[in-house]
Amino acid sequence: MERIISALSYITFGIAGVIWVIVSYVAKNRMSSFCSFNVYQSIFFSFFLYILSLICSIAAGLLSAVPFLGKLVNDFNLFFTQTPIYFGYSLWGLVIFVIVCYLAIFSLLGKYPY
């Protein structure tokens, strides 16, 4: 059961993990070290992706005011985040998809994904 919860927490970007932590706390059950590692890693991974996208959008907004650099930053942003490459995913979305699949598969197999 904990391997399934670990994989689901990666797939849902930490939401299933937060729910599992709350359920474990209310039921006064202790999570195994494997499950807590994967749940907290998925939560921190989601938080990291949010902060990274926030920083990138702020930087792109600030750099768009520079004449030549603004056009280059906008083209870079358009290519990496909005142009569909494979199954409708952009390059950035495809990288995130591959990382999440790697983490979910390894946690489903019962191994620690790093």
C-alpha positions in Angstrom: 0.0 0.0 0.0 2.8 2.4 0.8 4.5 1.9 -2.5 1.2 2.8 -4.3 0.9 5.9 -2.1 4.5 6.8 -2.8 3.9 6.6 -6.6 0.6 8.5 -6.4 2.3 11.3 -4.5 4.7 11.8 -7.4 2.0 11.6 -10.0 -0.2 14.1 -8.2 2.7 16.4 -7.4 2.5 15.9 -3.7 -1.3 16.2 -3.2 -1.8 12.5 -2.4 1.2 12.6 -0.1 -0.2 15.5 1.9 -3.5 13.7 2.2 -1.6 10.6 3.3 0.4 12.5 5.9 -2.8 14.0 7.3 -4.6 10.6 7.4 -1.6 9.0 9.1 -1.5 11.8 11.7 -5.2 11.6 12.4 -5.2 7.7 12.6 -2.0 7.9 14.7 -0.2 5.5 12.3 3.4 5.8 11.7 4.6 5.9 8.1 7.6 3.8 7.2 10.8 5.6 6.3 10.4 4.6 2.6 6.9 6.1 2.4 7.8 9.3 4.3 10.9 9.7 2.1 8.9 9.5 -1.1 6.0 11.6 0.2 8.2 14.4 1.4 10.4 14.3 -1.7 7.3 14.6 -3.9 6.1 17.6 -1.9 9.5 19.3 -2.0 9.9 18.5 -5.7 6.5 20.2 -6.4 7.5 23.1 -4.3 10.9 23.4 -6.1 9.1 23.3 -9.5 6.7 26.1 -8.4 9.6 28.3 -7.1 11.6 27.6 -10.2 8.8 28.6 -12.5 8.1 31.7 -10.5 11.7 32.8 -10.6 11.8 32.1 -14.4 8.7 34.1 -15.0 9.9 37.0 -13.0 13.3 36.9 -14.7 11.6 36.7 -18.1 9.4 39.7 -17.3 12.4 41.8 -16.2 14.5 40.8 -19.1 11.8 41.5 -21.7 12.3 45.2 -21.1 15.9 45.0 -22.6 15.6 45.6 -26.4 17.7 42.7 -28.0 17.7 40.5 -24.9 14.0 40.7 -24.5 13.3 39.3 -27.9 15.8 36.5 -27.3 14.3 35.6 -23.9 10.7 35.6 -25.3 11.8 33.3 -28.2 13.5 31.0 -25.7 10.5 31.0 -23.4 8.2 30.3 -26.4 10.3 27.4 -27.6 11.0 25.7 -24.3 7.7 26.2 -22.6 4.9 26.5 -25.2 5.9 24.8 -28.4 4.6 21.2 -28.4 7.3 18.7 -29.3 6.1 15.2 -28.2 2.5 14.2 -27.4 1.6 17.8 -26.9 4.3 18.4 -24.3 6.7 21.2 -24.6 10.4 20.5 -23.9 10.1 21.7 -20.3 6.9 19.7 -19.8 8.5 16.6 -21.3 11.5 16.9 -19.0 9.2 17.1 -16.0 7.1 14.2 -17.3 10.1 12.0 -17.6 11.4 12.9 -14.1 8.0 12.2 -12.5 7.7 8.9 -14.4 11.2 7.9 -13.2 10.4 8.8 -9.6 7.0 7.1 -9.6 8.2 3.9 -11.2 11.1 3.5 -8.8 8.9 4.1 -5.8 6.4 1.7 -7.1 9.1 -0.9 -7.4 10.1 -0.3 -3.8 13.5 1.4 -4.5 14.6 4.8 -3.3 14.6 7.2 -6.3 17.3 9.9 -6.1 
